[in-house]
């Protein structure tokens, strides 16, 4: 079996999860799988509404499952296949998990066309926090810097 066929099968599984999620009523039309060494090691489907967890997007669920499976907080040597171009939160989570590669099917425009529009978040990220739609106030920075100082001096930390 050629590598392209495997890639198609992995993406087909992410798409299948997204379709199953809609038909079961478990959440939004999004699915993701994580692959290591040519095998699916984790799956995820959007469960925001069924779990009352706004972070339970397919990619985040798959990352959590994969990290648990691997016993690691990073996805070295892994690929993620997701049924849709990731939202800003998921894209951030994917970068933090550090897989080797990402594949996606639907675009963020396709998602916007069915009322899953994340463009406002991309725009808000670029605005100084004092001008964002969500009122944001910085406070107690000096006190909070103590944790950063301790981290920089710690011999117990695991770098990531």
C-alpha positions in Angstrom: 0.0 0.0 0.0 1.4 3.4 -1.0 1.9 6.3 1.4 -0.7 8.4 -0.4 -3.3 5.6 0.1 -2.5 5.6 3.8 -2.8 9.4 4.0 -6.2 9.2 2.2 -7.4 6.5 4.7 -6.3 8.6 7.7 -8.1 11.6 6.3 -11.1 9.5 5.5 -11.2 8.4 9.2 -11.1 12.0 10.3 -14.0 12.8 7.9 -15.9 9.7 9.1 -15.6 10.9 12.7 -16.9 14.4 11.7 -19.9 12.9 9.9 -20.6 10.4 12.7 -20.5 13.2 15.2 -23.2 15.1 13.4 -25.5 12.1 12.9 -25.1 11.1 16.6 -25.8 14.6 17.9 -22.6 14.5 19.9 -21.2 17.8 18.6 -20.0 19.9 15.7 -18.9 18.5 12.3 -15.3 18.1 13.1 -13.0 15.0 13.5 -9.3 14.4 13.8 -6.9 11.5 14.1 -3.2 11.3 15.1 -0.9 8.9 13.3 2.5 7.6 14.4 4.5 5.0 12.5 1.7 4.6 10.0 -1.0 3.7 12.5 -3.8 5.8 14.1 -2.9 6.1 17.8 -5.7 8.6 18.7 -9.0 9.9 17.5 -11.0 13.0 18.5 -14.4 14.5 17.6 -15.9 17.8 18.6 -17.7 17.4 21.9 -18.2 21.0 22.9 -22.0 20.8 23.4 -22.2 17.2 24.7 -19.5 17.9 27.4 -20.1 21.6 28.0 -16.4 22.1 27.4 -15.6 24.9 24.9 -12.1 23.5 24.5 -13.3 20.0 23.4 -12.6 20.6 19.7 -11.7 17.5 17.7 -8.0 18.4 17.4 -7.7 19.1 21.1 -9.5 15.9 22.0 -7.2 13.9 19.7 -4.1 15.6 21.1 -5.1 14.8 24.6 -5.8 11.1 23.7 -2.5 10.8 21.8 -0.5 12.3 24.6 -2.1 10.0 27.0 -1.4 7.0 24.7 2.3 8.0 24.3 2.9 9.1 27.8 4.3 12.4 26.5 3.3 16.0 26.2 4.7 16.2 22.7 3.7 14.4 19.5 7.2 13.9 18.0 7.1 11.6 15.0 3.3 12.1 14.6 1.0 13.5 12.0 -2.4 15.0 12.6 -5.3 14.7 10.1 -8.2 17.0 10.7 -11.5 17.3 8.8 -11.2 21.1 8.8 -8.5 23.7 8.9 -8.0 24.3 12.6 -9.4 27.3 14.5 -6.9 29.5 16.3 -7.2 27.6 19.6 -6.6 24.2 17.9 -3.8 25.6 15.7 -2.1 26.8 18.9 -2.6 23.4 20.5 -1.2 21.7 17.5 1.9 23.9 17.5 2.4 23.3 21.2 2.1 19.5 20.7 4.7 19.6 18.0 3.6 17.0 15.5 5.8 16.6 12.4 3.0 17.4 9.9 -0.7 18.4 9.7 -3.2 17.6 7.0 -6.7 19.2 6.7 -9.8 18.8 4.5 -12.3 21.6 4.7 -11.1 25.2 4.8 -11.8 27.8 7.4 -14.0 29.5 4.8 -16.0 26.3 4.4 -16.5 26.4 8.2 -17.4 30.1 8.1 -20.0 29.3 5.4 -21.9 27.1 8.0 -21.5 29.7 10.8 -18.3 28.4 12.4 -16.4 31.7 11.7 -13.2 32.2 13.7 -12.0 35.3 11.8 -12.9 37.6 14.6 -10.4 35.7 16.9 -7.6 36.0 14.4 -8.3 39.7 14.2 -8.6 40.1 18.0 -5.1 38.5 18.5 -3.6 41.3 16.5 -5.2 44.1 18.5 -3.5 45.4 21.7 -5.3 43.8 24.6 -6.5 47.2 25.8 -8.5 47.5 22.6 -10.1 44.0 22.3 -13.8 43.4 22.5 -13.3 41.3 25.6 -12.5 43.8 28.4 -9.0 42.8 29.5 -7.1 44.3 32.4 -3.5 43.5 33.5 -2.9 43.4 37.2 -0.4 42.2 39.9 2.4 41.7 37.4 5.1 42.1 39.9 3.7 39.4 42.2 3.1 37.1 39.2 6.7 37.5 38.0 7.8 35.4 41.1 6.6 32.2 39.4 8.6 33.1 36.3 11.7 33.8 38.4 11.3 30.5 40.2 10.8 28.7 36.9 14.0 30.2 35.4 16.0 29.1 38.4 14.4 25.7 38.9 16.4 22.5 38.5 13.1 20.4 38.5 11.6 21.9 35.3 11.1 19.9 32.2 11.8 22.2 29.2 9.2 22.3 26.4 
